[in-house]
Amino acid sequence: MAAERLNRDQFYAALAELDEAALKKALWTLYWRGSASARERIAGVIAPSSAAAQAMADARIDADALLAEVLEFAALARSGSYLRSRSVSPKERTRWRFTFQRLAKATTQALAGREIEPAASAMETLIDLACEMRSVDYFRSEDSVEAARFVVSDAAAALWSAIWREQGPAAFYETVPAQVLRWESRWGWTRIGWGWVSERETPLAEVLGGMLSTPDAWGQFSDHYLRALDLLVEPERPVGGTGGAKQVNIEELSAWHDLLRNRLAHGEYEDRLEALGRHPALAGKGVDRG
């Protein structure tokens, strides 16, 4: 049964009991967890001019064309074209980081819309590429992730928030665990480990910790995480995505596994810790009961 709707006087009376901090928290919850239309209305009230400008900018983004451009950029990078190829001009080879930044910004803007599928695929491709850039020289740069000013944790947060908002928790649980396996990095995503990007990075475990707010959410997410681990050890069934790895790097996932232990211990989902601890993809080095 739906909750009884308050009239204006009742609503204002209820608000009178809240201080400024509580009002801000309530408004933020509605903005962060609400639908795209609710978010647009709130943005229009608190910053009408900037909200209108953002709406116009989003309307100009052709998400399908953006995805095609991102896929082409990634394919050229992986083929070595930004190092030596006539398919990329010498000028563009030196300006690759600006192309990366432009594509990342446009993709983030597109994720703020309602039809996020092309933008989600584009952001997944960019993050996969950035993770590969730590160990593969796709561009002439000492540290390509730092040069591109690409913060993987921010990009993942934008992607996952959009999936939760527009496609719901079920799609979130189905999609995100495999991405965590591919993308999490204990020491960040740059080669040098310091600089503009490193100062802004956070572990993906921390991003997820702020999104999974209930024991049931943690339990359902852990079930799908176990399934993602299962796919790693099934023949010819990689995790997915262009950068999917078939083996788990335990060290990279240590913070995430610590968080799982803390959130699942002493509750109805505690048995998931035992399943993780003996999972073959983790080679006996998974999550213990603590």
C-alpha positions in Angstrom: 0.0 0.0 0.0 1.3 3.4 -1.0 2.2 5.8 1.8 -0.4 8.5 2.5 0.5 11.7 0.7 1.0 14.8 2.9 -0.6 18.0 2.1 1.4 21.3 1.9 0.8 22.2 5.6 1.7 18.7 6.8 4.8 18.7 4.7 6.0 22.0 5.9 5.3 21.0 9.5 7.5 17.9 9.0 10.3 20.0 7.5 10.2 22.4 10.5 11.6 19.6 12.7 14.7 19.3 10.5 17.8 21.5 10.8 19.8 22.7 7.8 22.1 19.7 7.7 19.2 17.3 7.7 17.4 19.2 4.9 20.5 19.1 2.8 20.9 15.4 3.4 17.3 14.7 2.4 17.6 16.8 -0.8 20.9 15.1 -1.7 19.3 11.7 -1.2 16.5 12.6 -3.6 18.9 14.1 -6.1 21.4 11.1 -6.0 18.9 8.2 -5.7 16.0 9.7 -7.7 15.0 9.4 -11.3 16.6 11.6 -14.0 13.5 13.8 -14.2 13.6 14.3 -10.4 17.3 15.2 -10.6 16.6 17.7 -13.4 13.9 19.4 -11.4 16.1 19.7 -8.3 19.0 21.0 -10.4 16.6 23.5 -12.0 15.7 24.8 -8.6 19.1 25.1 -7.1 21.0 26.3 -10.2 18.5 27.0 -13.0 20.9 28.6 -15.5 23.6 25.9 -15.2 20.9 23.1 -15.3 19.5 24.5 -18.6 23.0 24.8 -20.0 23.8 21.2 -19.1 20.5 20.0 -20.6 21.4 21.7 -23.8 24.9 20.2 -23.8 23.5 16.7 -23.2 21.0 17.1 -26.0 23.9 17.9 -28.5 25.7 14.6 -27.7 24.9 11.8 -30.2 25.7 8.8 -27.9 25.8 6.3 -30.8 28.3 8.4 -32.7 30.3 9.0 -29.5 30.5 5.2 -28.9 31.7 4.6 -32.5 34.4 7.3 -32.0 35.5 5.8 -28.7 35.7 2.3 -30.2 37.7 3.6 -33.2 40.1 5.5 -30.9 40.6 2.4 -28.7 41.1 0.1 -31.7 43.7 2.5 -33.2 45.5 2.7 -29.9 45.6 -1.1 -29.4 46.9 -1.6 -33.0 49.8 0.7 -32.3 48.6 3.4 -34.7 49.4 6.2 -32.3 53.0 5.1 -32.3 53.6 4.5 -36.0 50.9 4.4 -38.6 49.6 6.4 -41.5 46.1 5.9 -40.2 46.8 8.5 -37.5 48.4 11.8 -38.5 51.6 13.0 -36.8 49.7 15.9 -35.3 47.0 13.7 -33.8 49.6 11.3 -32.4 50.9 14.2 -30.3 47.4 15.4 -29.4 46.1 11.9 -28.4 45.6 13.0 -24.7 43.3 15.8 -25.7 41.2 13.4 -27.8 41.1 11.0 -24.7 40.0 13.9 -22.5 37.3 15.1 -24.9 35.9 11.6 -25.3 35.9 11.0 -21.5 34.1 14.4 -20.9 31.5 13.8 -23.6 30.9 10.2 -22.3 30.4 11.5 -18.7 27.9 14.0 -20.0 26.0 11.4 -22.0 25.8 9.2 -18.9 23.7 12.0 -17.2 20.9 11.3 -19.8 18.2 8.7 -19.8 19.3 6.4 -22.6 22.7 5.4 -21.2 23.5 2.1 -23.1 25.9 3.6 -25.7 27.5 5.9 -23.2 27.9 3.0 -20.7 29.7 1.0 -23.4 31.9 3.9 -24.3 32.9 4.5 -20.7 33.6 0.8 -20.2 35.9 0.9 -23.2 37.7 4.0 -22.0 38.3 2.5 -18.5 39.5 -0.8 -20.0 41.9 1.1 -22.2 43.2 3.1 -19.3 43.8 0.0 -17.2 45.8 -1.5 -20.1 47.8 1.7 -20.4 49.5 1.0 -17.1 51.5 -1.8 -18.7 51.2 -1.3 -22.5 52.7 1.6 -24.5 49.9 2.7 -26.7 51.1 6.3 -26.8 54.4 8.1 -26.6 54.2 9.0 -22.9 56.0 8.1 -19.8 52.7 7.7 -18.0 49.7 7.8 -20.3 47.0 7.7 -17.6 48.6 10.8 -15.9 49.0 12.5 -19.3 45.3 11.9 -20.1 44.1 13.3 -16.7 41.8 10.3 -16.5 40.7 9.3 -13.0 39.5 5.7 -13.3 37.6 5.7 -10.0 35.7 8.9 -11.0 34.8 7.4 -14.4 33.7 4.1 -12.7 31.6 6.1 -10.2 29.8 8.0 -13.1 29.2 4.8 -14.9 27.9 2.8 -12.0 25.7 5.6 -10.7 24.1 5.9 -14.2 23.5 2.1 -14.3 21.9 2.1 -10.9 19.8 5.2 -11.7 18.5 4.3 -15.1 18.6 0.5 -15.2 18.1 -0.4 -11.6 19.8 -2.5 -9.0 19.4 -5.8 -10.9 21.4 -4.5 -13.9 24.0 -3.0 -11.4 24.5 -6.4 -9.7 24.7 -8.1 -13.1 27.2 -5.7 -14.6 29.5 -4.3 -12.0 31.2 -7.3 -10.3 33.0 -8.3 -13.4 34.2 -4.8 -13.9 35.5 -4.7 -10.4 37.5 -7.8 -11.1 39.0 -6.2 -14.2 39.6 -2.7 -13.0 40.4 -2.6 -9.2 44.0 -1.5 -8.5 45.4 -1.4 -5.0 47.9 1.3 -5.9 46.0 3.4 -8.4 46.0 3.4 -12.2 49.1 5.5 -13.0 52.6 4.1 -13.5 54.4 6.7 -11.4 52.0 6.6 -8.5 52.0 10.3 -7.9 50.7 13.5 -9.6 47.5 15.1 -10.6 45.6 11.8 -11.2 46.9 10.0 -8.2 45.8 12.8 -5.8 42.2 12.3 -7.1 42.0 8.5 -7.2 40.2 6.3 -4.7 39.9 2.5 -4.6 36.9 1.1 -6.4 36.1 -0.7 -3.1 35.5 2.8 -1.6 33.2 3.8 -4.5 31.1 0.6 -4.0 31.1 1.1 -0.3 29.2 4.4 -0.8 26.7 2.8 -3.1 25.7 -0.5 -1.4 23.8 0.8 1.5 22.0 -2.2 2.9 22.9 -5.8 4.0 20.7 -7.2 1.2 22.5 -5.0 -1.4 25.8 -6.4 -0.2 24.5 -10.0 -0.2 23.1 -9.7 -3.7 26.2 -8.1 -5.0 28.4 -10.8 -3.4 26.3 -13.5 -5.1 27.0 -11.9 -8.5 30.6 -11.4 -7.6 30.9 -15.1 -7.0 29.3 -15.7 -10.4 31.8 -13.4 -12.0 34.6 -15.5 -10.4 32.9 -18.6 -11.7 33.2 -17.3 -15.2 36.9 -16.8 -14.8 37.5 -20.6 -14.3 34.9 -21.8 -16.9 36.6 -22.8 -20.1 36.5 -20.1 -22.8 34.4 -17.8 -20.6 36.4 -14.7 -19.8 34.9 -12.1 -17.5 33.9 -9.9 -20.5 34.9 -6.6 -22.0 37.9 -6.0 -24.2 40.3 -6.0 -21.3 39.0 -9.0 -19.4 41.6 -11.0 -17.5 41.3 -14.7 -16.9 43.2 -14.7 -13.6 42.6 -12.7 -10.4 45.3 -10.6 -9.0 44.7 -11.1 -5.2 46.8 -8.1 -4.2 44.8 -5.7 -6.4 41.6 -6.9 -4.8 42.8 -6.9 -1.2 40.9 -3.7 -0.1 37.7 -5.0 -1.8 38.0 -8.3 -0.1 38.6 -6.7 3.3 35.5 -4.6 2.7 33.5 -7.7 1.8 34.6 -9.4 5.0 33.6 -6.4 7.1 30.2 -6.0 5.5 29.2 -9.7 5.3 30.6 -11.1 8.6 28.1 -11.9 11.4 25.0 -11.6 9.2 22.8 -13.8 7.0 25.2 -13.6 4.1 28.2 -14.7 6.1 28.3 -18.0 4.2 29.4 -16.1 1.1 32.8 -15.5 2.8 33.3 -19.2 3.0 32.5 -19.6 -0.7 34.9 -16.8 -1.6 37.6 -18.2 0.6 37.6 -21.6 -1.2 36.9 -20.3 -4.7 39.3 -21.7 -7.3 39.7 -18.4 -9.0 41.3 -17.1 -5.8 43.5 -20.1 -5.3 42.7 -20.3 -1.7 43.7 -16.7 -1.0 40.2 -15.2 -1.0 38.2 -13.7 1.8 38.3 -15.4 5.2 35.9 -14.9 8.1 38.2 -12.6 10.0 
